[in-house]
Amino acid sequence: MTPELARVLGEAVMPSLSDTGLLRQRIAEATATVHSYMKPSPLRHSSWLSDEIGTPVWLKLECLNPNGSFKVRGALSAIHRRMQARDPALGAMKVCAASAGNHAQGVALAARLMGCEAHIFLPKRTPLVKRAATERLGAKVYLVGDVLEEAFDAALAFSRDQGAEFLHAFNDFDVVTGQATCAVEVLKQFSEECPDVPLSDLDIVCCVGGGGLAAGAGLAFQLAGAGRVYGAEQEFFDSAARSLHEKKRVPVSQSGKSTIADGIAVGLIGNVNFSILSQTLERMLLVTDDDIVAALLGLVEREHVVAEAAGAAALAALRKNPALFAGRHVVLTVSGGNIDPQMLSRVITRGLGVTGRMLRLTARISDRPGQLKALLEKIAGVDANVLEVYHDRTYAQVNVGDVDVELALETRGFEHQYELLGVLESAGFKPKIRH
């Protein structure tokens, strides 16, 4: 991490959290700003998750916002505050940001709506689809360096040289109050849907990368006397969880890891987010990529909602920790829906494997007529569906006269797979699961 980026993450200014009057005022101002440019996102009751978890579950569908994520909220709030403080004699305002994801698009959209220039710095390796999406929103895009830190430094230099307002993705109190508007909507929508349920019975789970959304929810819930706020981090990007445990900001425990949830792959939490989460967060929950993939598949199949990997982290955390929410009402933020179609295809395929709906195995048969038919009859006898069959006569390390057959099968779940494996084992086919 460069010294300049470390400074930005450690020295952002924020008001005292004990000044509740000011906090209410700032969140109310952000709410008015956001709602002047966009409608509240839907709050939908999920019968599927409510039945599975055993308590009422609601989905806050931020994936349906104009830019497909919650990030536009923080950008609108931050740009509005900068405009208020700016001397009109200086002319039109410029804003700049460094991001390869939803923050870039959020800033670009907010700047276009509010009539100012947006300059977005991206690493050179940023996928073309993300670059194009940002440019379509009217932003000037700059490709700098091979990693995001180099883009950050370039954006900060541009801010100094051009007098542009730098908007950090999460370590900015104006951004946090903008993200708080998501929770403000949740509280209002839930009260309208369930007027007899006290807000103190309502919990919310937010994805956490830098922590802006969870910090904003923490402030809104605390000021409203509502229930608990939980965060969901990917297991390799656990800076918030570690920092809250150590009571000081610390980076992730394992550097160099990758995740499908790139939107929350943040190496170090910011000082603003850490300060707020330290006082408002109930607990941080860690999830794996497989947890997230299963959550994404569930959203597509059961809710007909398309989300990106980071956007489904809260749902993954709930399904992994159902006992924490017994007797509560729970809102999950589905915080983003910007997923590439090719990635979605891979996620669905992997999700079928993670949830026991697809199985790849090898079975051994004698290399003589009728043996493959016998194998397939055993598989059909337990109602498994064959998707692919591959004979390996050349490279399989088996006795001469035997053949390893690799099969991709569609199954109903893990119990069905255990039944199938038992049948094949009893018939002498020596099945082995391929991972």
GUFIRO-423155 format. One record per residue (C-alpha): residue in one letter; x, y, z. Coordinates in steps of 0.001 Angstrom, whole numbers, padded with zeros to 6 digits, always signed. Each point is the difference from the previous one (the first is absolute). Layout:
N
AXYZ
...
This chain:
435
M+000000+000000+000000
T+001364+003393-000964
P+000531+002649+002727
E-002568+002331-001585
L-002690-002681-000099
A+000799-000971+003598
R-000487+003635+000985
V-003397+000171-001734
L-001114-003189+001764
G+001188+001204+003397
E-000701+003725+000222
A-003504+000690-001320
V-001898+002572+002064
M-003313-000810+001664
P-002242+001568+002672
S-000300-001343+003522
L-002265-003026+000200
S-001362+001316+003294
D-001579+002985-001791
T-003237-001784-000901
G-001681+003219-001076
L+002641+000642-002646
L-000043-003629-001114
R-003781+000124-000477
Q+000332+003239-001947
R+002703-001350-002296
I-001874-003230-000748
A-003241+001902-000599
E+001836+002304-002404
A+001495-002967-001832
T-003412-001672-000193
A-001585+003096-001529
T+002831+000243-002531
V-000146-003661-001020
H-003792-000026-000303
S+000051+003053-002222
Y+001854-002068-002603
M-001143-003604+000473
K-002889-002019+001380
P+000369-002272+003028
S+001015-003525-000936
P-002552-002754+000729
L-000220-001874+003301
R-001307-003471-000842
H-001084-002737+002394
S+001672-003331-000828
S-002233-003023+000628
W+002860-002290-001036
L+002484+001323+002564
S-002644+000488+002688
D-000933-003672-000261
E+003635-001134-000138
I+001226+002111+002929
G-003191-000191+002060
T-000371+003742+000500
P-001332+002817-002243
V+002616+001078-002552
W-000097+003020-002306
L+002183+000950-002952
K+001040+003607-000560
L+000578-000074-003760
E+002750+002572-000545
C+000860-001948-003160
L-002993+001762-001581
N+001375+003524+000510
P+000710+002077-003142
N+003667-001079-000123
G-000627-003469+001426
S+001421+000557+003497
F-000193+002090+003167
K+003129+001993-000906
V-001890+002799-001742
R-001493+000992+003377
G+003366+000892+001500
A+001099+001781-003147
L-003139+002178-000083
S+000409+000916+003662
A+003696+000806-000302
I-000338+002085-003165
H-002912+001949+001519
R+002038+000846+003098
R+002984+001084-002087
M-002216+002194-002155
Q-001492+001682+003060
A+003436+000860+001342
R+001432+001137-003340
D+000509+003639-000954
P-002189+000620-003102
A+002691+002296-001360
L+002174-003062-000596
G-002308-001169-002774
A-001175-003521-000767
M+001128-002666+002434
K+002080-003018-000967
V-000017-003265+001931
C+002395-002902-000298
A+000176-003539+001303
A+001991-003196-000353
S-001957-003211-000342
A-000351-002999-002273
G-003573-000734+001007
N-003270+001419+001274
H+001473+003103+001636
A+001261+001185-003392
Q-003453-000341-001520
G-001662+001515+003052
V+002199+003109-000144
A-000453+000287-003768
L-003798-000211+000277
A-000221+002381+002960
A+002228+002549-001743
R-002126-000128-003136
L-003204+000447+002001
M+001444+002927+001952
G+001673+001741-002931
C+003701-000311+000733
E+002992-001624-001680
A+001043-003508+001058
H+003534-001311-000501
I+000443-003683+000766
F+003366-001748+000299
L+000124-003722-000739
P+002807-002566-000120
K+001025-000879-003566
R-001251-003569+000465
T-003547+001056+000848
P-002451-002052-002110
L-001291+001869-003029
V-003621-000451+001116
K+000660+001993+003211
R+001890+002715-001818
A-002751+000298-002610
A-002726+000164+002657
T+001783+002887+001731
E+000551+001883-003259
R-003650-000423-001001
L-000907+001980+003123
G+002010+002960-001284
A+003180-000354+002059
K+003481+000582-001341
V+001911-003248+000550
Y+003771-000287+000514
L+001845-003335-000070
V+002952+000115+002398
G+002307-002721+001279
D-000578-003691+000479
V-001648+000082+003463
L-002629+002145+001688
E+002509+001660+002344
E+001733+001611-002987
A-003354+001288-001227
F-000668+001417+003489
D+003272+001914-000008
A-000760+001386-003459
A-003472+001113+001109
L+001418+001719+003076
A+002604+001773-002130
F-002731+001115-002413
S-002002+001309+002962
R+002919+002140+001157
D+000974+001249-003457
Q-003496+000677-001374
G-001824+001036+003172
A-002351-002959-000367
E-001843-001483+002953
F+001291-003505+000732
L-002758-002426+001031
H+001185-003083+001820
A-002161-003092-000368
F-000608-000458+003737
N+002281+002003+002317
D-001933+003254-000272
F-002685+001059+002465
D-002123+001576-002744
V+000094-003312-001865
V-000981-001854+003187
T-003034+002227+000579
G-000993-000621-003600
Q+000179-003755+000535
A-002025+000481+003199
T-002964+000980-002169
C-000374-003672-000933
A-000691-000850+003641
V-002249+003057+000394
E-002146-001415-002802
V+000030-003450+001622
L-001310+001394+003281
K-002808+001910-001697
Q-000969-002833-002346
F+000049-002612+002770
S-002135+002182+002274
E-002561+000325-002779
E+000004-003754-000711
C+000042-001116+003646
P-001453+002856+002085
D-000491-002227+003041
V+003621-001177+000150
P+002354+002281+002004
L+003119+001106-001835
S+002044-001435+002863
D-000937-003464-001357
L+001494+000763-003410
D+003586-000947-000913
I+001891+000844-003181
V+002926-001777-001666
C+002256+001973-002370
C+002896-001014-002196
V+003311+001457+001185
G+003001+000871-002097
G+001073+003423+001220
G-003022+000185+002268
G-001893+003036-001306
L-003385-001707-000304
A+000210-001737+003383
A+001230+003188+001689
G-002888+001976-001468
A-002480-002667+001081
G+001538-000002+003461
L-000568+003735+000398
A-003573-000133-001338
F-000992-002999+002122
Q+001578+001415+003156
L-001704+003373-000395
A-003366-001725-000606
G+000340-002376+002955
A-000227-002905-002431
G+001539-003455+000318
R+003410-001416-000726
V+002316+000642-002950
Y+002182-002814-001330
G+002727+000086-002615
A+000956-002699-002510
E+003597-000254-001233
Q+001641-002485-002334
E+002314-002172+002102
F+003249+001121-001671
F-000893+003708+000198
D-000594+000228+003737
S+001511+003371+000869
A-003198+001229+001693
A-000428-003183+002042
R+003646+000023+001094
S-000020+003726+000743
L-003094-000205+002176
H+001477-002955+001881
E+003390+001681+000488
K-001613+003397+000759
K+002266+001674-002558
R+000139+000091-003781
V+001895-002947-001443
P+000209-001370-003562
V-001270-003331-001246
S+001506-003111+001548
Q+001046-001587-003314
S+001344+002165-002804
G+000112-001145-003608
K-003308-001864+000113
S-002766+000390-002556
T-003764-000270+000220
I-003021-000119-002247
A-001355+002908+002084
D+002354+002638-001399
G-002343+002800+001072
I+000852-000606+003681
A+003655-000985-000479
V+001404+002846+002107
G+003377-000310+001719
L-000426+002587+002780
I-003034+001629+001572
G-000059+003800+000260
N+000156+001997+003230
V-003529+001430-000382
N-001536-003407-000611
F+001965-001606+002827
S-001065+002698+002473
I-003676-000360-000860
L-000062-003796-000187
S+001808-000219+003342
Q-003024+001633+001610
T-002887-001300-002094
L+000771-003468-001394
E-001226-003078+001837
R+002350-002452-001707
M+001925-000666-003197
L-000792-003275-001780
L+002466-001654-002391
V-001118-001931-003081
T+001781-002077-002634
D-000252+000226-003764
D-002045-003218+000025
D-002429+001580+002505
I-000373+002968-002348
V-000456-002162-003100
A-002784-001963+001694
A-001662+003278+000997
L+000209+001321-003563
L-001556-003156-001388
G-002804+000238+002551
L-000726+003597-000978
V-000213-000908-003681
E-002090-003144+000494
R-002261+000951+002872
E-000243+003795-000127
H+000614+000610-003739
V+002579+002602+001012
V+003397+000375-001666
A+002733+001212+002346
E+003752+000268-000145
A+002103-002062+002385
A+000672+002780+002504
G-003673+000908-000114
A-000994-003416+001342
A+002413-000104+002949
A-002677+000995+002538
L-002276-002819-001149
A+002902-002453+000249
A+000710+001161+003557
L-003620-000481+001088
R-000186-003520-001419
K+003284-000896+001707
N-001081+001381+003396
P-003793-000507+000310
A+000054-000494+003781
L+001149+003607+000529
F-003317+001271-001333
A-002507-002264+001736
G-003117+001940+000920
R+001075+003101-001901
H-001060+001750-003208
V+002985+000254-002361
V+000785+002261-002960
L+002741-001040-002409
T+001554+002569-002303
V+000300-001392-003521
S+002487+002731-000623
G+000961-000302-003666
G-001076-001610-003248
N+002826+000810-002419
I+001142-003463-000997
D+001459-000930-003381
P-002151-002570-001858
Q+002968-002346-000434
M+000752+000201+003711
L-003665-000660+000764
S+000150-003150-002119
R+003065-001233+001897
V-001600+000852+003330
I-003141-001974-000826
T+002034-003029-001075
R+002123+000129+003147
G-003085+000618+002109
L-001594-003181-001284
G+003037-001894+001253
V+000155+001791+003346
T-003663-000743+000709
G+000076-003656-001050
R-001793+000496-003283
M+002891-001102-002177
L+002551-002762+000539
R+003108-000965-001932
L+001416-003445+000663
T+002041-002797-001508
A-001129-003620-000095
R+002028-003043-001021
I-001370-002518-002476
S+001409-002950-001928
D+000910+000858-003580
R-002477-002359-001625
P-003402+000389-001638
G-002956+000724+002250
Q+001899+001398+003000
L-000714+003662-000718
K-003662-000869-000492
A-000044-001749+003385
L+001540+003067+001659
L-002506+002374-001585
E-002896-002262+000995
K+001089+000175+003633
I+000125+003790-000236
A-003423+000145-001647
G-001346-002324+002697
V+000433+002719+002630
D-001322+002756-002302
A+003271+001848-000515
N+000346+001779-003337
V+003164-000455-002091
L+001355+003275-001410
E+003400-001134-001333
V+001881-003284-000448
Y+003719-000327-000725
H+002016-003232-000512
D+003660+000099+001021
R+001754-003006-001570
T+003406+001607-000482
Y+001020+001900+003119
A-001989-001605+002792
Q+002214-001844+002471
V-002032-003200+000062
N+000640-003600-000898
V+000050-000981-003673
G-003528-001093-000822
D-001629+002612+002251
V-001210+003486-000903
D-000621+003078+002124
V-003210+001754-001023
E-000447+003600+001069
L-003582+001200+000319
A-001680+003329+000716
L-003363-000642+001633
E-002982+002085+001000
T-001296-000946+003459
R-002668+001220+002420
G+002312+000705+002936
F+002623-001533+002248
E-002221-002796+001320
H-000730-001019-003578
Q+003737+000001-000715
Y+000708-002244+003017
E-002664-002419-001210
L+001512-000057-003502
L+003549-000559+001271
G-001198-002869+002192
V-001722-001712-002919
L+003086+000309-002233
E+002316-001215+002761
S-002186-003044+000654
A+000018-000801-003722
G+003817+000009-000067
F+000522+003168-002049
K+002355+001610+002590
P-001364+003564-000316
K+002233+002934+000945
I-001195+003597+000238
R+001902+002461-002195
H+000401+003508+001455
